[in-house]
Amino acid sequence: MIRRDFMRRFLVSAVGGIAIPFSTTARPVPKRMVSVHGPNWERVRSEYALSDSILNFHNAGLNPTPRRISKRLSELTAQANEVPALSQFRQMPRMVVEVREKMASFLGCKPTELSFQVNTTQALETILLGMDLPEHAEILTSDQDYPSILNTLDLLQRRKNIKVVKVSLPTPTSDDEALIESFRAAITPQTRVLLFSHIININGQILPAKKLCDLAKEHGILSVVDGAHAVGQLPVNLSQIGCDCYATSFHKWVGAPVGNGGMYIREDLIPDIWPNWGAPVGQEHSIEKFEHSGTHPLPIRIALEDALDFHLGIGTENKRSRLLELNKWWIDEVKKLPKVYFNSPLEESHRSSIINVGITGWSPDKLSTYLRKEWKVFTSISMHPQAKGIRVSPNVYTSRQDVETLILGIKQAHQSAPE
């Protein structure tokens, strides 16, 4: 295998007898952000280009990319533009091979089981639409799954004679058995697929992924996991989870450039899933058959490696601890207010960075608008029947002062809430 140092210092390709250098810039060396005393959160914050006018508490939608990653992407894009066809079709694909190997190691799977996709939605659609399901087969999921995926399942019902069964999970909860039983009770002889979110997007509820995959195995059905919010927030080892398929977005909690998604398919299952695009004969057993979607920007894929380095420089466990701490600060303050309610589990074992909160008398959209206009706090909203509220999701760059502003905004909104 061509090693990284060689490729970045002396990568040349012969075109028409002329050697053209690919002048890559050395990848930035991460600053030391973690000491024996733990991460230096002020230094981490300095790595981001933050708005002066908005406090971003909507990181669940999309994480910002650290400055050095944005710079790296710009450099790669400029270099690729010098001789586009040469870099895109001959040089950069070899660099992507190493990125795939590194991401597979991070996720606890084989490189031959990991496909790069644009995002979680594309990855899950590839899996679900590529399955050869018999007539009257059932796909079991929950009504708290991501709307785009529920739309995909609806499309499957209309295109094929199958049935989608949606259970209503008892969230928020810290009772794993209650969550598992909700799915178990809905399994029938026709069930072929169990689809669930590792972290539910509307309220940040963490589901017991390994136990649910074990449940699927017990009944001989496939487990498909939506891990959009888990990778980067939680330690994720796909071999240990034991799922059949897993989809994620590295541009969420790993902080990679937008357009970096990942799709894991257990190696022996790859031949059973059709690609959504035409693939050459002979690739039936190859994960690469899912990547023939035409020309796409490889600098984004290569910068993913730099984003992973940055993430690992902090550490997944350190990041999780920080996100829990940030949310604890404001939760402990506002949960005392009588009109404040939570649609998220408050136990640390089952809560993520996404907290769904509301104030009686305030609609989610009006509360979110109030916080943005009056306090410059940007949040998102959920109108799900079981989780009507605003979604608050800080990030590693969020400061104590940012959290204090959020607390003041919620307290003021509570004070002015209608009786």
N, C-alpha and C positions, 0 to 999 in steps of 0.2 A: 504494500500500500504506500502511496506517495505521502510522506509525512508533511505535517503542517509547515514546519520551518522551511523545508525545501520549497514548498509550493509558494509561500509568501515572499521568499527572498529571491527565488530564481525560477519563476514559472515562465516558460516560453513555449510557443507553439510554432511549428513550421507551416507556413502558408505560402504556397507557390515558391518554395525555396527560400523565403525570407523569414528570419526569426524575429517575431514580434513579442517584446516583453509585456507581461501583464503586471503593471507596477502597483502591486498591492502595498498598502501602508500597514505597518506592524499593528497588530491589535493592541488597544490601550491596556496598560497594566493596571488592574484595579487598585485603588487606594486601600490601605488597611482599614476596614470599617469595623472589624471585630477584634477586641483585645481580650485579655484574661478577665476583664470586668464586664464583658458583653459588648454589643454593638454600640457604636457612637452614632446616635440617632440624629444629632445635628449635622454630622458629616454626611450621613445618608440623605438627609433633607437637601443639603447643598448640591447633591447630584441631579436634582430635578429643576426644570425651568417652570416655576410655579406662577400662577396668575396673581397679580397684585390686587385684583378687584373681586375675585371669587374664591371662597374656601371650598375645595372640592371634596364633598362627602358622597360622591356618586362614583366610586371606583369600581363598583360591581359591573357597571356597563362597559367600562374600558379603563385599563390602567395606563397612565402616562409612561412614556419611555424615558429612561434616564438620559441626561444630556450626552453622555459618552456614546450611548448606543445610537442616538439620533445622528451624532457626528460620524460614527462609523458607517452607518447606512448611507449617509450622503457621500462619503468617500468612495464606498463600493459602487454606488450608482454612477458617480462621475467616471470612475475607472472603467466600468462596464460599458459606458457610452462611447469610449474612445474607438473601440472596434466591436460593436454590439454582437454581431453574429459569432465572432471568435470567442468572446468572453461567455456569452449566454449558452452556446451549444458545445463548447469544448473545454474551457477552463473552469468555469464556476461549477459545473456538475460534479467535478472531482472534489471540489471543496465541500459540496453539499453531502457527499458520502461521509465525511468526517463528522459533520453536524448531526447526521442521522445516528451515527454510532454513539455520539455523546448524549443525545437526547434519549436514546434507547436505554443507555446505562442509567441515566437519571430516573427513568420511569420503571426500571426493573423488568425490561423485556428485551427481546432480540431485535437487532436492526432489521432483520428480515420480517418482522411483525409490525413495523412502524411506518406509516405512510404520512407524508406531509399533506395537509389540506389547508384551505383558506381559514376555516373556523370550525367550531363544534357542530354547528348546524349542517354544514356541508358534509362533515364526516359522518354524522348520524344518518343523514339522508342517503349517503352512499351505502351504508350498511343496510338500512331498512328497505330501501328500494331495490337493493341487489339480492335480497334473500328469495330463494325459491320456496315459497310457502304453499302448502296444499290448500285446496278450497275448504272453507269453513274453519281454517286455522284461526287461533286467537292470539292477539298480542296484548299482554297485560302491562298496564302502566298506571299512573295516577293523574288526577286532574290538576295536580300542582306542577306538572312538568312544563317545560318551556313552550310557549305558544307556537313557535315555528315548528317544533317537533310534533306537537299535537295536530297542526295543520298537515304535516307530512303523513301522519297516521290516518287522518281523514281522507287524504288523497289515495292512500293504499286501499282503504275500504271501498272507495268508489271505482278504483281501477281493477281491483281483484276481489274475489268473493271471500273476503276474510272479515273478522270481527275484532274491533278494538274494545277492550274492557278497561274502563278507568275507575280506579278505586279512589276514595277520599281518605287521605291519611290523617290520623289524629294529631296534627301538628298545631301548636308547638308541643313537644314532649321530649322527655329524656328516657322514655321507656322503649328500648329497642324491640322488646317482644311484641308490644302493641303494634309497632310499625311493621314488623315481619308478619304478624298474624293477619294484618289487613290484606297483604298480598297473598298469603297462604290460603285464606278463605276464598279467594277469587280464582284459584287455579282449577282448571277442569281438564278432562282428557284431551280437549282440543287446544289447550295452551301450548304454544310453540316458542314464545319469546317473553322474557321479563325485561322491561325497560324501566329504568329509574334514574333519578338524579343523585349523584354522590352528595352534592349540596344543593338544596332546593333554592332556586333563584329568587323566589318571592319573599322568603323570610330567613334564608341562611341556615335552615335546619340541616344538620348533618345526618345522613342516613347510614345505617350499618352495612356498608358495601360488601364486606367479606361474607357476612351472615346471609345477606340476600343472594349473593352468588352461590353460596352453599345450598340455599333453598332451591335455586334453579337447578342445580346439579341433582339434588334429591329427586326432582320430578322429571329429569331428562329434558329440560328446556334450556334455551340459550339465554345468557345474561348479557344485556347491552347497557352500558353505563354512560350517562351524560356527566362527564367530569369537568365541565366548563369552569366551575369555580373551585374545584378541589386542588388541581395541580398548581403548586406555588403557595397555597394556603395550608395544605395538609401534606404530610409525608405520604406519597403515593408509590406503592410498589405493586405493579400489575401482576407479577407472578404470585405474590402473597395474597392479593385480593381474589385471584382465581376467576376473573371474569373472562367471558368469551370475546367481547368487544368493548372498547373504551374510546371515547371521543373527548377532546379537550381543546381549549384555545390558549396558546402560549402568550397571546397578547393581552390576556387578563392578568393573572396574578404572578406570572413570570416576568411581565413587563417587556415583552418582545415587540418589535414593530407590528403594526396592524397587518393582518393577512397571514399570521402564523398559527395554524391549527394542526392538531395531531390526531391520527386514527390508528388505534391498535386493533388488530385482528389476530386471534390465536392462529399460529402457523398452520395447523392441520385443518383449519376452517376456511382458509383463504380460497381454496378451489371451489367451495360451495357458494361463494358470494360473487355475483356478477358485478363488473365495473359499470359505472354510469356512462363511460366514454369508451370508444373503441380501443382495444388493446391488441398488440400483435399476437398471433398464434404462437404458443410456446410459453406465454407468461401466465398461464392459468393458475400456477402455483406460486406466483411471485406477487409480493406486496406492491411492486411497481406498476402493476396493471391498473391500479386505482389512480394513477397520476398522469394519465394521458389526456389532460384537459387543455392542451395547447400551450403556447408560450406564456410564461408567467415570470415575474421579476425575481430572479435568483438572489440579488443582493439582500432581499428581505429574509430569505432562508439562511444566508450566511451570517447575517447580523443576529440571528437567533442564538448562535453559539455565544456571542458576546453578552447577550441578555442573560443567558443561563449562567455564565461566569459571574455576572453582577449579582444575580440571585443567590448563587452558592457562596459568594463573598459575604453575604448576610447570613444565610442559612435558613432552611425552611422552618426549623423549630424556633429559631430566634424571631423570624417573621411572624409566625403564629402567635408566639407569646406577646409580641408587641401589639398585634391587632386585637388580641383579647384584652390587653391592658388599656388600650385607647378606648375601647367600647365600655370597659368597666367604669372608667372615670365618669362618663356622662350617664350611664345607666344607673349607677348608684345615687346620682344626684336627682334624676328626674323620676325614678320609680316611686319616690315618696309622694309625688303629686297625685291627688285623688282622681283626676280626670285622665291621667296618662295610662295607656294600656300597651301591652307588647304582644305582637303576633309571632315572636321568635322565642326559642328556648333560651333561658338565661343561664342554664348550667353550662359551664365551659366545655364539658365533654361533648356537647351537642350543638354548640353555637359557633358560628364562623364570623367573618368580618361584616357580614350583612345582617343588620338588625332592622326589623320592621316594627315601627312604633306609631302610635296615633294618640290624638287628644280628643276626647268626647266633645262634640260640638263643632269640631273642625273636619271638613272633608279633606281627604288626602291631597287633592290638587290645590286647594286653597292654603293648606298648611305649608306645602312645599313652596308655593309662590310667595307666601309671606316670609318664610325664612330666607329666600333668595333676595327679595326686594329690600327687606328691612335689615337683614343681618349678613347678607352676601354669602349665605350658606347654601350650596347647591346639593340637592338631594333628588331622588326619583320617587315615583309613587307606585303603589300596587292597588289594583281594584279587584283582586281576587276575592270572592265571597268569604273565604276563610282568613284573609290577610289584608284587609283594607287599612292602609296606612302609608307612611312614607318609609322609604328604604334609606338607611344611613349606613354608609360603608367607607370608613377611613382607610388610609394606606400607611406604609412605613414612613412616608415623609410628613405625615400629619403631626402637628405639634400640640403640646399641652395648651398653648394659647388658642389654637384652632378649636380644640375641644371645649374650652371655656366659653368661646363665642357661641358654639352650638348649644351649650347648656343655658346660657342667658336667653338665646332665642326661643328655646322650648319653654322656658319658665315664663317668659313674657307672653307667649302664645297661650299658655295655660291660664295665665291671669286674665287674659281678655276673651277666653272662650265663653260662648253663650251658656247660660244656666240650663 
